[in-house]
Amino acid sequence: MTKHIKSSISKKILTITLSSLIFVQIFATIISSSYIVKNTRQNMEQEALLKVDGLSTSIRNEITYRDNIIRSIKASIENSSQNNSLTRKEILDLLMLNMSAYKKLYAVDFKEIPHGLPNLKDGESNLGTNLHGIFLPYLVRKSNDHIELYTPAEHYGDVYNNIINTGKSSGLEPYIDIETKIPMVSPTYPITINGKRVAAVGVDIPLDWISELLKKAKITENSSVSLLSDKKLWIYNRRNTSNLEAYNDPHSSLIDRSIQTHTFSIDYAYNDGNNIRIASPVKLDGFDQVWTIIVNIPNKDLNYPIYKNIAKIIIPGIILIILSTLLIFKILKNSLKEPLDHILDSVSTLEKGDYTRITADLNRTDEIGAISRGLENFRTSLLQAEKNNTLQVLEREQAAQERKRVSQQKEREEIERLNVSEAIRKGLSALAEGNMAYRIADEFPEHFAVMKTDFNAACTQLQKTIAAVQSGVVAIGAGAKQITTSSSDMARRTEQQAANIEESSVALNRVVDMVRESSNNAAQAACVTDAARKRAEASREIVQSAVNAMGEIEARFVEINQVIGLIDDIAFQTNLLALNAGIEAARAGEAGRGFSVVATEIRNLALRSTEGARNVKSLVSNSANFVTDGVNLVDRTGDALGAIFQQMNDIDHLVSSIAQAANAQSITLEEINSAVQEMTTTTQQNAALVEENTMAISSLNQEAVGLGEQTSFFRVRPHTERHKSSAHKTAHEDCIIW
C-alpha cells in the first residue's frame, strides 16, 4: 500500500506548519508595525503639542506679566484720584517709579483727555504738560538705561482714539518701533475717575525676547517655530526675521482657516505630505487679540523612531522562524513517520482479510495511539461480525415461527370482537324501540366485560330518568289546573280594586284643584300686601328725607343768625371808625373837611347796615320758628307711617304664611294623587300579569300533555308489568287535560 504514497504526511505537516509560522509572523509584524507606527506617531505628536502649548503659555505669561504692570499703574491712579488727592507731579512720579522698577518696559505713555484733569495750580510743576495745558508725559528708556521725559505737542495714534471712544483696553497689535527697529506692543487702558474717563495710560513692550524664545524652542530635531499676530503679520518666522511681514502661504488652507477662526488645527498634508504644520492660538487675557504659533515638523523626524522600533520586531522574528523550522523538522521525523508506517502495515493486513493480527502502538497517548486504538476496534468489529452471521440465520427462523403464532392470535380476537359488537347492536336496537328494560345477558370475553357492565348501568339510569319524567308530567298537570283557578280569582279581585282606586283618584283630583286655587288666591293676596308694604316703606323714607331736610334748614338758619351777628358787629366797628375819623378830620381843620364828609357817609351806611341786619335777624327768627313747627309735624307724620308700616308688615307675614301653607297642602295632595295614579297603573299591570300567567299556565299544561305523550313511547317496566300500569295511566289523564 505504501508504494502508492507520493508525498508523506510528515512533509505536508512540516510545510503547513512552516507556512503558518511565516504567515503568523508576517501578520504579527504588520499588526505590531501598524500599532507601533500609530502609537509612536501619536506620542511624538502629543509631545510636540505639549511643547507648543508650553510655548503658548510662556508667551501669554510674559505678556500678562508686563500687562499687569500697566494695570497696577491704572489702579493706583484711579484709587488715589477718587478724592482728587493725586496731582500731576505725583502721577509723573508714579510713572517714573514703575519705569525704574521694571527694566523690561521700554516706555510709559500717559495721555490726558483735554480738560480731563484739574488745571494746574499756582506753583505746581508743569512737567509733562504741553503748551495747551494737556498732561501728556512720555517716559522712554534709553540704551544706557537712562529714562528721559518727552511731552508731545498733540495727541496721536488710533489706539488712543479707540480707547477714548469705547472705554476698552487695546494696543496688543505689534508694530515696528521707529527708533529701535524692534517689534513692540503697547497695551493701553482708559483711566476713569468718578465714572468719567479722564485719560489713557499705556506701556511699550519690546518683543525681541520672543525671537530668542522661539529660536531655542526644539519641538523636534529639524522643526521650526513661528509666531503670527492677530492681523496675520509675522512677529517671528523661521527665516529669523521679525519685520512684521504679512502672512501668505497658499499650501495650507486648513491653517488659514485656523488662523482666521483662532482654533487649534493640524495639517498632515502640508508641503505635499513632507511636513506636518501645527497652528496653536495664543489667547491674551483681557484683550480681543489672538496670536498664533505656527510649527513645521518634517515627516523624517517622526519616521526615524518608527523605523527603529519596527526593526526591533522584524529581526528577532526571522531568527525565531529559522529555529522553529529546524526543531519542527526533527520532531516530525522522530515522532510521526515510524508510527504512521505501523498503521499502514496494519491496514494492509486487514485489507487481505486477516483479522487476527493485533495492531501496534496501542499504548501511545497521542493522536497516533488514538488512530491505532480505533483501527484495533475496527479489526475486532470485523471479527465479531463474522461470528454474528451464523447467529443471524438462526434468529431469522425463530422470527418466522413467532409471526405465525401472532397471526393466529389476531384471528381469535377478531371473532370475539364481532360477537361483542353484535350483542351491543341488539341492545341499542331495543333502546331505539323504547324498551328501557332491556339488558345484555350474554357473556363477554374478559377484556370486553367492562363494556357489558357500562351498557347495563347506562340503561338502568336511563330507565329511572324516563320514569321520573313521566311521574313529573302528571304532577305538573295537576298543579297547572289549580294555579289556573287561583289566577282567575285574582284577576277578578284585581279588576275590582283598580276600579275603586280610579274613582278615588277622580275625587282626589277635584280636591287638589280646589286647594291649588286657594293657594293661588293666597299668593295673589300676599303680592298685594307686599306691594302695599313697599309703598308704605317708600312713604316712610320720603318723610324721613323731609325731616332731614328740615333739620338742615334749621341748622342753616342758625348759621345765618351767626353771619347777621357778624355783619352787625362789623357795622358797629365801622360806625366807631367813622366817628374817630370825623374827630380827626375836625382836628385837621380845613384840610380834613373832605375826609370828614366821607366819614359821615360811612357812618350813615354803617347805621343803615345795622338796621338792615336787625330786620333780617327778626325775619330769620320767625322763619326758624315756622321751620321748627314743620319739623314737629313731619316727625309726627313719620311716626304714624312707621306704625302703619309695622301693621302692613305683620299682615304681609300672615298672608305669606297662609300662601305657603296652601302651597304645601297643594304639593302634598298632588303627591298623594300621583301615588294613587301609580297604584292604579300598578293594579292594572298586575291584572295584565295575572292574565298573562293564566295564558302561560295553559300553555304549560299543553306542553305537559305533549311531553306525556312522548314519554309514553318508552317502556320502563318489563312486558308483564306494562298491562298493569296502563289502567293507572288512564285514571290520571283527566288531570292532565282540561
Secondary structure, DSSP 8 states (H G I E B T S, - for coil): -GGG-SS-HHHHHHHHHHHHHHHHHHHHHHHHHHHHHHHHHHHHHHHHHHHHHHHHHHHHHHHHHHHHHHHHHHHHHHHHTTTT---HHHHHHHHHHHHHH-TT--EEEEEE-TT-S----TT---TTB-TTS-B--EEEE-TTS-EEEE--SS---HHHHHHHHH---B--S-EE-TTT--EEE--EEEEEETTEEEEEEEEEEE-HHHHHHHHH--SSTT-EEEEE-TTSBEEE-TTS--S--B---TT-HHHHHHHHHT--EEEEEETTTTEEEEEEEEE-TTSS-EEEEEEEEEHHHHHHHHHHHHHHHHHHHHHHHHHHHHHHHHHHHHHTHHHHHHHHHHHHHHHTT---S--S-TT--SHHHHHHHHHHHHHHHHHHHHHHHHHHHHHHHHHHHHHHHHHHHHHHHHHHHHHHHHHHHHHHHHHHTTBTT----S---GGGHHHHHHHHHHHHHHHHHHHHHHHHHHHHHHHHHHHHHHHHHHHHHHHHHHHHHHHHHHHHHHHHHHHHHHHHHHHHHHHHHHHHHHHHHHHHHHHHHHHHHHHHHHHHHHHHHHHHHHHHHHHHHHHHHHHHHHHHHHHHGGGGHHHHHHHHHHHHHHHHHHHHHHHHHHHHHHHHHHHHHHHHHHHHHHHHHHHHHHHHHHHHHHHHHHHHHHHHHHHHHHHHHHHHHHHHHHHHHHHHHHHHHHHHHHHHHHHHHHHHHHHTTSB-S-HHHHHHHHHHHHHHHHHH--
